[in-house]
């Protein structure tokens, strides 16, 4: 089986994890601080706060902002729905803005249509390693005095106008789940450009509401801390981040050479000012040319190839039946027609050739 994703190890992982074990600091420890500092410097943000996951990171941001029931947050109609899911849990109202059909990213134009007096936060998702056109979004948000959060869970390493994604707006979050660019197994990070007070509030919520004095709770917080063992793995992976980016770029470029001019297949587009590091290779399949996308996924698995569908649009989920979603035409179309192919650093050209031939065998008319 060719898996859809798998992590790669580069020689330091075992040593660093053993160092963490030998230190006896299993929960907090030196590797946590080191990992936070590495990410902070990499994205040029003053503060970085590690968490158990990117979803936890979103939750902590909402809590630290003081968002309350009835507040609105604008989220893209296509992308991983963690930001919207946490909003529902807290009684917030996720307001969906449609995405561009070519980049899969939300736009300032579509965000503007959804801003109301109740809007407290704008979230952009850098889907599949792309980066949204941030300048007009940030300009719009500043004019309305609304903060912007970059969900960069899938875009570590990608740049917009030579700036690292996640570190451009007020707040950014990253994921280090097993399929991501670098991994800690599970884990996330919040990066804050320069607001120390907000950073300290995030840390307090992350640590049971405790600031400096042990067992003295300033607020009803959570235990959302990354462990020292996980951070050790992250530090080891980070040492080879440039090699990882090089290999992922190699895989992406070879895929593009195969699929660029194939009838019925459309690749994700990128703005000229975006330098992308792809998380997953996504294709839009024309349903007039190919058999049913979900059936293709099943048939590819029988050939020994794991593929995945795109994200579900909220239009297609009963969970969001009370949200207004009828305008999400692009998001819904992408949700129905995207297929994600295996993508990892050690993927070989002969494997990609096999994936390519297998996918094209499911055209309705193979001539």
N, C-alpha and C positions, 0 to 999 in steps of 0.2 A: 504493500500500500504506500503510495506517495501521499503523505499527510498534507493538509492545507497549510500547516505551519509547524515549526519545531525550533527550539532554541539551539544555539551553538555555544560551545565552551572553548576557551582559548588558553587554558593552562593555569590561571590564577584562582579559579573558582574554588577548587578543593583546598588550596593553601589558605585562602582568606577565611573560608568558613571554619576550617580547623583552628585558625588563629582566634576567631571569635569564640569557639567552644573552649579553647584553652584559657582564654581571658576570664572565664566564668561570668562575663557580662553577656547574657543571652537575650535579655529584653532590650534595655537601653545599652549604649556603649559607644566606643570611639568610632566604630564604622558608621554609625548613624550620623554622627556629626560630619564625618568625612564625606559621606555620600551627599548630604544636604549641601555642603560647601561646593562639591564638584558640580552639582546641578545648578546651583546659584550662579557660579562663575560662568558656566557654559551658556546660560541663557541671559546673562547680564542683568540679573535681578538681585536686589540687595538681600532679600530674605527667601529662604526655602524651608518648608515645613513638611517632613515626610509623614505619610499616613499609611493605613492598612490597604487602601485602594484608591483609585481615582474617584470612585463613587463616594467613598468616605470623605474625600477631599471636597467634593461638591457640597456634601451635607454640612461640613464644618464651615464652609464659606457662607452658606445660607444662614446658619445659626449666628455666626459672627457679625453678619450684616444686620441682624435683628429683623429678618423678614418674617412677616406674620400672615396669618390666614387672610386670604382675599387679595394679597399682593400678587402682581403679575410679573412673570419673567418671560422674556421672548427667547424662544429656542428654535433651531432649524427643524423643518419638517422631515428632513432626511438626515440620518446619523444615528449613532448609538444613543438610546433614549434614557441614559442614566440621569441626566440633568432634569428631564421631565418627570421621571419616576419619583425622584426624591422630592420634587416640588409637590406632587400629589400626596405623598406621605405626610408632608408638613402642612397641607391645606392651602398651598399656594396654587395659583392658576397658571399653568403653562400655556402660553400663547404662541402658536406655531406660525413661523414665516417660511414661505416656500424657498426652495433652493434653485440655483442655476442648473439647468439640465445638462450642461457640459462639464462644469467643474465639480458638481455635487455640493457646492458650498453656498451658504446663505449670503445674500447681498444687502447692501445698505438700502436699496430701493424697496425691497420686500420687507425689511425690518421697519422702515419708516411708516409703512401702511398699518403696522400693528401697535405702534406706540400710543399709549393713553396716559392719563394722569395717574393711573395705578401701576404703571411700569416701573419696577425697581431695579431691574437688572437685564442686561442683554447678554446672551450666551452665543458664541460662535463656535462651531465644531469644524476642526480642520480634518475633514473626512479622508481616510485612506492615505494620509500623509500630504495631502494638498494643504494650502493655506488660503484662507479667505482673503478677499481684497480689503485689508484692514483699515487703510487710511480713511476712506469715505465713511466706514462704519464708526470709527472712533470719533471722527469729526461730527457726525450726526449725534452720537451719544453725548459728546461734550456740550453740544448746543442745547441738549435736553437735560443736562446734568444727571445722566444715568451711567453708572459704571458698566464696563465691559469685561466679561470673563472669557478667556480663550480656553476652550476644551481642546487641549493639545495632546490628549491621550494617545492619539495615533500619529503624531507628527514630530516627535523628538528628532532633531537634526534638520528638519525642513526650515527654510528661510524665506522671509518676505522682505524684499528690498535690502537684502544682506543682513537682516536681523533675525535672530532665532525665534521661531514660533513659540508661543507660550510666554515669552518675556516682553511682549510688545504692548499689550493693553494693561489695564490696572491689575488684573489677576490672571494667572494661568494655572492649569492643572495638567499633570502628566500621569500616565499609567505605566507600571512595570510588570504587568501581568505576563504570563508565560509566552504569549505570542508577540510581544512588543519588541521594539528595536533593541533595548537592553532589558533584562528581566531580573526581578527579585522573587520570582514565583508568583506572588501577588504583592501589590504595593502601589503607592501613588505618591504624588508630591504636589504641594501648592507653592507657587512662586509669587512673590509680591515685589513690585518694583522698588518702592521706597517708604511705604507706610508702616513704621515700626509699631505704632499702637495697635493697628489692625493685626499685624503679625503676632504680637503678644497675645491678643485675644484668641486668635486661631490656636495657638499653642495651649492656651488654658482650656479651651473646649476639647482639645485632643487628649488632654491629660486629666480626666475626671474633674475638671474645673479647678485644679490645683495650680497655683503659680510657683511660689518659692518655698513656702512652709509645708512640709509633708502633712497630709491628711487635713489641711485647711482648704475647704472648698469655697471658692468665690462664686461659682455658678454650677448648674447641673450639667456637667460635661460627660464625656465618653472616654473609653479607652480605645483610642484610634492610632496607637503608636506602631510604627514599623519596628521590627525586632533587629537586634544587632546582627543576627545570623543572616537575615534577609539583606540588610544593608551591606554586609560583607560580600555577598554574591553580586549586588549592584555595583560595588566598587571594583570588583574583578572584571565585570562586564564593561564598565566604563573605560577601563584601561585600553580596550580595543575598539572603542566606538568608531574611530576613523576606518579601521579595517572592516567593521560591520557595515558601515555606510558604503564603502567601496564595493563590497560583495553584493549588497542589495541593489546597488545601481547597476552592476553587471547583469543581475537576473532581470531587472526591469527592462534594461535596454534590449536584451535578447528577446524577451516577450514582445516588446514593441516591434522589433524587426519581423516577427512572425505574423502578428495580427494587424499591422498598420493598415493594410489595404484590402482587408477581407470583407466581402459583401455580407451585410447583416450583422457586422460587429462594429461597435463604436467604443473607442478608448476614452478614459477620463482625460479632460483637458486641464491645462495649467496656464496661468497668466505668465507673461514674459518676465515679470519681476519676482516670480516664485522659483526657488531652487528646492525641488521636492526630494524627500527621502521616503520612498513608498513603504507603507505598512502592509498592504495587500493589493494584489493585482486584480482590478475589477473591470469587467467588460459589460457593456449593454448589448443584449442580444435582441435582434429584431424578431418579434414573434411571427412575422410574415415569412421569415427565412428559416428560422429554427423551430423545432418541436418545443413543447412546453418546457420552460426553464426548470421547474421542479422535477420533471421527469428526467431531464438531462442529468441533474445532480444524482439521482438514483442510478442511472445507467453508467455514469462516470465511476461511481463507487464500485460497481460490478467489474469495471475494467481495472480497478486498483488505484483509482485517483479520488482523493477526497476534495470536494469543492463545497462551497457554501453559497447560499442565497445572499442578497444584499440585506440591509437593515429593513425592518418593517416600518412603513409609514404609519403614523397614528391613525390615518384613515382606515387602516385594515385591522386595528386592534380594538376590541370591545372596551378595553381599559380606558380609552379616550373617547368614548361615545358621547360624552357631555361636552367635549371640546369642539370648537368650530374648526373643521378640517376640509371642508368642501373645496377650498381654494388651493389646496396643495396638489395641483395637477402634476408638476414636475416630480415632486417627492413620491407621489403614488406610482407614477410611471417607472421611476428608477427602482422602487421597491419591488415591482413585479418582474422586472427584466434584467436586473444585474446578477451576474454570476461571478464569484470570487475564486480565482485559481490558486493552487499551491504557491506559496511565496516564502522562501527562507534562504539564508546565505549560502547553504551548501547544495542548493538545487542545481543539477547538472543540465547541460544543453540537450543531451539525449532524452532526459526526462521531460524537459520542456517541449521537445519535438513530439514526444509521445502524447503529451497533454494536448498539444495543438491538433494533431491528427485525430485524436479521440473526440475532441469537441466538434470539429468540423464534420465528423461522421454523422452528427445529429441534425444536419440541415434537412429541411423537408424535400428539397430537390438537390441532390448531390452533384449534379452536372455543373 
